Amino acid sequence: MKTDCAEWREDLTAYLDGELPAARAGAVKHHIENCPACRTETARLEKAGRYLDHLAAPAADPSFASRFWRRVRREATAPRSATTRARPRWLLPVAIAAGVMAVLAVLFLPPRTRRPKKQDVEVQARLAPEDSAIVEELSTLAADDFDAARDLDLLERLDVVRGLDEEEIDAAGEM
């Protein structure tokens, strides 16, 4: 059988059993008439069907029906175990939404910072505006970023550093 006949082969048994809609049955019949491979396959299926028609149907055990219905009744009235008990349909979507909200909160909410102490606020109020800006910058740094701020000599002499021109700074850096 040709590989392009695969879609037709799926319908051959249904065609022989008269199960296809009229339009599809007509198309399959036309294909069988024009395709030697499908015609041969149809003949094989017809022959197999004739053999099956001559076989005797197996006899069912006489007690089968009563055993079947007894089992159906027993399983229908049996209590459900905890593993087969249905969960509410809303539980999974709520759990997923809670997880998504937790992830978004971690990703997008800023970390809590400590509130400034009263004495820090008073000291900052007495500072000059430019010094206040420096203190504000330092307060946003993480603990790891305070290495540069630990050099108190530099901070205490900030007014001297501001007065230096670029040549003096370059000369100090070469030392």
N, C-alpha and C positions, 0 to 999 in steps of 0.2 A: 504494500500500500504506500502510496506517495505521501510525503510529509505534508503536502498542502491539502491532503484529505482528512487531516486530524479532526477538524471541526465537524466534518460530515460523519466521521466514524462515531462520534459521541451520540449522534441521533439515530444510528441504524437500528438499535434494539427498540427504541421508542417508536420508530417508524413501523417496524414489523408488528409491534403490539398495538398499533393504532392509537398511540397516545399523543401524537403531535398535532398541533393546530393545522387546519387545512392548508394554509399558505406555506407553512414550513414543510409539511408532508409532501406537497407538490414539488418544492425545491429539492428535497432529498430524493424523491423519485426521479426527477430529471437528472440529478447528479449520478445516481446509480445506473441509469440507462446509458450515460456517456462516459463512465469511468470503469474500466475493466477491473481494477483492483477493488473498488468498493462493491462492484457486482459480485465478485468472488467472495468477499467477506460477508455480504448479505446472504449468499447461498449457504455459507458455513453456519451462520447464525440460524437460518431457517432449519437446517438439518439438525443442529443441536436442540432446537426447540421441539422438533418432532420426537427426538429420543426422550426428552424430558416429559413429554406428554404421555408416553407409554409407561413411565415409572409409576408405581403405586405410591400414593401419599402415605407417609409414615403415620401410624396410629398413635394417638395421644394416650397417655396413661389415664385410665378411667377416673382416678382420684385427683388428677391435675387441677381441674377447675375448683374443687372444694379446697384444696391446699392453697391455691393461689389467692382466693378470696379471703380465707382465714388469715393469711399473712398480711394482706392489704389492710384488713380491719385492725390487726394487732399493731402494725406500724402507724396507722392513722391515730390510734388512741394512746400510743406511747408518749411519755413526756419528753420534751426536747432537752438535750443536754446543754450545758453551758457553752460548749463550742459551736453548737448549731443554732443557738438563740440569735436572732437577728439583732444587729445594732441599729440604733436610730439612724436614719438616712442623713440627718443633718450633722452627725458627729464628725465625719471625715472632712467635709468642707470647712467646718469651724476650726478643726485642728490645723488644717493647711493655712487658713487665714491667720490664725494666731502665730504660726511659725513664720509666715511672711512678714507680719508686722514686727515680730521680734528682730528679724534680720534687718529690716529697714530702720528700726530704731537704733540698732548698733551702728549701722553704716552712716546714718544721716543726722542723728542728734549730737550736738556738741557735748564733749565731756563736761561734767560738773567741775567748776573751779571753786576754790575756797573763797569765802567772803572775806573782804579785807577787814582787818582788826580796826577797832576805833582809833587806836594810836597811829596806825598806818595812814588812815584817812587824814588825821590831824597833821601829821608830818608832811604829807603830800600837799595839803592846803597851804603850808608855809613856803613851799618850794617855788622857785621862779618857773614861769610857764615852760621854758625849754627843758629844765631839769624834771619837771613834772611829766613831760613827754617821754623822757628817758625811763623814768620809773614805770610809766605805763607800758612801755615796750618790754621792760624786764619782767613785768608781772605776767605777760603772755607766754614767756618762755617756759619750757618744760624743765624739770630738775636737771636733766642732762645738759641743757644749754647754758647753764650758769658758770661754766668754766671761765669764760672771758670776764664775767661780772665779778669773779672772786678776787680779781686783782684790785683791791681797794685803793692802793696807792694811785693807780691811774684815775679812778673815779674821784678821789679826793683832790687831785690836781687837774681836774677837768678844765678849770678856767685857764691854767697854764697851757694845756694842750691846745685849747682853742686859739690861743694867741700865737701859736707857732705857725710859721709859713711853710710852704711845701719843701723848700730847700733844707730847712732845719729838720723836718721830719725825715727826708731822704737821708740826710747825714746821720741822724740817730739810728736809722735802720741799718746803715752800713757798719756800725760798730760791733 
